[in-house]
């Protein structure tokens, strides 16, 4: 049987995918700033013409690489929301999810480069900030879901807690990237578990005080 001939649209999509895959590899090896269009097309086995028929420049290609990494992270967190049947299970799954993403994701240095580029390029800035807004929104939804399962009110608005959790994760990643002494998976899980537990414990403790102020006052004597 003869192999099926690819249509023009399929060939274009195949070319685009190979360029994205090659770019991701080269960006991670050399860094975005040090990578040229020639580096990408050579690794992918195409010409500059093929590159510019699919992308307007390196920044657009970087955007696509980051988009796919962000989509993967969102899919992982969505799986957590769907797997956990109780607040405790959801929290445990989230700890494992964030720890796994922290340890296994190799794309974080590109996010750092992208933030620096966004700081200097207003056109690129909006693309990167849109990814961040989507991430914070999903994490906020996760926190609200955990709060709804446990009952009671959050000690701080979900949006602020999402900002704190994402900042904590990114901060640990950046510290680990810049220091020779690695942060262990156990330490990461402990920090994340403590942060999430503080949210739940504080909320549950506040709820108990509100429901039984006499008992709460007596316990302090």
N, C-alpha and C positions, 0 to 999 in steps of 0.2 A: 504494500500500500504506500502510495506516495505521501510524503509529509504535507500537511495542510499549509497552503500558502497564506502568509500573513497579509492582511489588508494594509493599506497605507496608514490608517489610523493606529492599527496594532503595532506596526513598525515604529511609528513615532512614539507611542507609549513605551515600547520596549527600550528605545533609545533614551528616553527621559528617565526611566527607572535605572538604567545602567549608569547614567551620568550622576544621578542622586546617590546611588550606592558607592560609586567611585569617589565622589566628593566627600561623603561621610568618612570614608577610610582615610583619605588624604588629609582632610581637615583635622582629624584626630591625631594623625601622625606628625604633621608639620605645623598645625595651627592654621586658623583661617587667614590671618594676615600674611603668612609666609607662603600660602598656596596660590598658585597662578592658574588661570584658565587652561594654560597648556598642560599643567600637571594633571588636571582633572580629565581633559580629553585624551591624554596619552594613557592614563590608567584605565579609562573606559573603552579605549580603542576607537575613538571617533575623531572628527576634525573640529576646528573652531566653528565652522559653519553649522555643524550639527548642534554644537553647544548654543549658539546664538539664535538658532531656530526654536529652541525650547526655553531659554532663559535670557533675560536682559543683562544679567551680570552675576557676579559671585554672591552679592547680597541676596538676590532672589533665590539662588540655589541654597544658601545657608538657611533662609527662611523655611524652605521646604524640608530640609533636614531636621530643623528644630520642630516644625509642625508634627512630623511623624513621631518624634520622641515625646512630644507633649500628648499626642493622641494615645500613645502606648501607656503613659502614666495615668491618663484619665480612665482608660479601660481597666487598668489594674485596680484603681480606687473604686470604680463602679462595681467591679466584681466583689470587692469587700462589702459594699453596701447591700449587695444581693445575697451574699453568703451568710452574714451574721443574723441570727434569728433573735438574739437578745443583745442588750447593750454591752454586756461583758464579752460576748462572742465577737461583736462588731469591733470593739476596742482592741481585742487580741489580734483579730485579723488585720486591723489597721496598723498596729505595731509591726507585725510581720511584713506587711506590704511596704511600709515606708523604709524599714530596715533593709529589705531585699532590694528596693529601688536604689537606696543609698549605696549598697555594696556592689550591685551588679551593673548599674547604669554607668557607661563610660562617656556619656555625652555632656556631663556637667562642665568640663573645661570650655566647650563650645558655647554654653549658656553664659559663662563669664565673659568670653570674648564678645558675644552678642550684646551684653549689657554695656560693655565699654564702647562698642561701636554705636549703640543707640544713644549713648551720652553725647556723642559728637555728631551724630547724623539724625536730624529731626525726621526725615522721611522713613528711616529704618526704625526709629524709636517707637512709632505707633504699632508696627508689626510685633515687636517684642513685647510691648506692654499689653497688647491684646492677649497674647499667650498667658501672661501673668494674671490678667483679669479673669480669664476662663478658669485658671487653676485655683485661684482664691475663691471663686464662686462655687466650684465643686467641693472644695474642702469645707466651706461654710455649710453647704448642704449636708455634708457628712456629719458635721458637728451637731447640726439641728436634728438629724435623724437619731443620733445617739442620745441627745437630750430628750427627745420625744419618747424614746423607749424607756428611759429611766424615770421620767416624770420630774416635775419641778422646773425652776427657772435657772438659766445659765448665769454665772456670776458676772460675766462680761458678754457683750454682744458677740454673736457667732462670727461676724465679719472680722472683729478684732482678734478673736481667738484663732481664726484661720490665718490671719496675717502673722500671728506669733508662731504658730506651728510651722508654716512654710519658711519663715525667717530662721527658725531654729534648725530645721533640716538643712537649709542652704548654708547656714553658718557652719554647721558641723562638716559639711562637704568641703567648704572652702578651707577650713582649718586643716582638714586631713590632706587636702591637695597641696597645701603650702608647707606642710611639715613632714619630716622624714618618719616620725613616729606615727604609725597608723592607728586609727581608732578601731577597736574591735567591734564585731557585730553585737556582742553582748552589751558593751557599753552604750552603743547606739540604741538598742532596744530598751535599755534601762532608762535612758534619758527621755525617750519618746513615751514610754509607759508612765513615767513620773509626771510628765506634762499632761497627758490625757487623764491620768488618775486624779491629778489636782483639779481638773475641770469637773470631773464627776463627783469627787469627794466634797469639794467646796459646795457644789450645787446641792448634793444630798444632805450635807450637814446643815446648810441654810434652810432647807425644806423641813428638816426635823425640828429646828429651833422654832420656825414659824408655826408648826403644827402643835408643838408641845412646849410653850415658853416656860411653864412652871418647872417641868422636869429639867429643861436646859439650864435654868437659873440655879436649881438645886445642885446640879452636877458641878457648878463652879464654886460652891461653898467649901 
